[in-house]
Amino acid sequence: MRREEGGEQQTRSVPMEEWVLRGSRVLMGNVSREELVFRKGRGSWLYTVEGNAYLDFLGGVAIHVLGHCHPKVTVAVQKQAQRLLHTSNLYYHQPQILLAEFLVRETFADRVFFANSGTEVVEAAIKLARRFGAATGRYDLLGLEGSFHGRTLGALSLTGQKKIREGIGPIPSGFSWAPYNDFEGVLSKITERTAAIFVEPVLGEGGVIPADPVFLKKLRTLTRDRQILLVFDEIQTGIGRTGSLFAYQDLDVVPDVLLSAKALGGGLPLGALLTTEELSAFLPPGSHGSTFGGNPLSCAAGLAVLEALYEEGYLPSGGARMSSVLWEELANLARRYPEWILSVRGRGMMIGLVLPGQAPEVKARFLEEKVLVNAASSEVIRILPPVNLSIEEIEFFIERADRVFASLGRPKGVGN
Ligand SMILES: Cc1ncc(COP(=O)(O)O)c(C=O)c1O
């Protein structure tokens, strides 16, 4: 979608700095925020309260797979908001049934449980896996090093990053981690008490590292042989981001449980646990629930996102259409700045630029150029653009990236 020239002329009476100051006085400081206040989003662009346009290559952290305010999603939300907002899950409602039917039709799954976020569906999967294992006295869950599964107690206990688990006292027992992409490492961590293994097909927060397909295949054989559940956390990789609806569909490995969230709700809070008929029996009536999970508004938005992805030809395959152009341009960029960009990795529109360090400084330079990217670690710049990116937007990004890397000089510790 084209950037709106000149941006918006409204709400200029209160300067952005004043909004930042007001926000900084009343909001908790648990996240570090940029000093930016956005008011409007369209396609790949965000507009500040002062009308300045930013190219959004982060998409609300892997939410806006079709960009901001896709017309189909906006209209679906408007219509649903006028019809029905909430019923509780004590009753059926149409948007939830339609969305579940869509997911079941397009995946291995027979059954869907809806929640409001990624971390909540991880919690649901932890419960399902432990209830599944309980029949044979198994409660242990294996995660992978570098993984991220969420911030609630169960999800952070599973997360393979020490910093996420620190500072809150004892963590529930029954969790361990094996190295990513290391089958022998996984084997050495499996015990007779292991009930499930949780895997991100591409490590997201852990630095955009794709899983080796051979590793995943071996995990599938191992888990099937030992009756261990294979859970794919596709909260970041799903909904067309890596090329298919879910990454597993390109990897020839079918999990037992799949977790989706982020882009699924098109900007509204929505998570989904997908599984088979047989495994769904491990969450019988009363064993789990959510007041808001899968409410009519979020499900109507989710259905609109999926329908738009299919109607516009990004799915079932073809989601990577623009990503091949972007990947080529990024490879050229890397050739121009070999001291800065050591490699480009990821899948589809989930991409990491691997740097020798200083990723936070590089991110800050991108911000000065009015481009939003993220430092997944000190070595990785992560970009998560929408699948409907235009050639002009790719050119804009590359032109700004050139400015960023040309202005930086040599990386610290390299030749100086
Ligand atoms: C792979 C993965 N799992 C789980 C989560 C947690 O999702 P949420 O922030 O919606 O709770 C995230 C969030 O970044 C994620 O990337």
The ligand as an SDF file (V2000), in Angstrom:
LIG
                    3D

 16 16  0  0  0  0  0  0  0  0999 V2000
    7.3290  -18.3440   19.6360 C   0  0  0  0  0  0  0  0  0  0  0  0
    6.5420  -17.5580   20.6450 C   0  0  0  0  0  0  0  0  0  0  0  0
    5.7910  -18.2240   21.5520 N   0  0  0  0  0  0  0  0  0  0  0  0
    5.0760  -17.5590   22.4680 C   0  0  0  0  0  0  0  0  0  0  0  0
    5.0660  -16.1830   22.5250 C   0  0  0  0  0  0  0  0  0  0  0  0
    4.2240  -15.4750   23.5470 C   0  0  0  0  0  0  0  0  0  0  0  0
    3.1430  -14.8570   22.9060 O   0  0  0  0  0  0  0  0  0  0  0  0
    2.3160  -13.6810   23.6230 P   0  0  0  0  0  0  0  0  0  0  0  0
    3.2360  -12.4990   23.7030 O   0  0  0  0  0  0  0  0  0  0  0  0
    1.1340  -13.4520   22.7340 O   0  0  0  0  0  0  0  0  0  0  0  0
    1.9220  -14.1740   24.9610 O   0  0  0  0  0  0  0  0  0  0  0  0
    5.8340  -15.4570   21.6130 C   0  0  0  0  0  0  0  0  0  0  0  0
    5.8950  -13.9990   21.6870 C   0  0  0  0  0  0  0  0  0  0  0  0
    6.7990  -13.3550   21.1950 O   0  0  0  0  0  0  0  0  0  0  0  0
    6.5980  -16.1640   20.6510 C   0  0  0  0  0  0  0  0  0  0  0  0
    7.3540  -15.5190   19.7410 O   0  0  0  0  0  0  0  0  0  0  0  0
  1  2  1  0
  2  3  1  0
  2 15  2  0
  3  4  2  0
  4  5  1  0
  5  6  1  0
  5 12  2  0
  6  7  1  0
  7  8  1  0
  8  9  2  0
  8 10  1  0
  8 11  1  0
 12 13  1  0
 12 15  1  0
 13 14  2  0
 15 16  1  0
M  END
$$$$
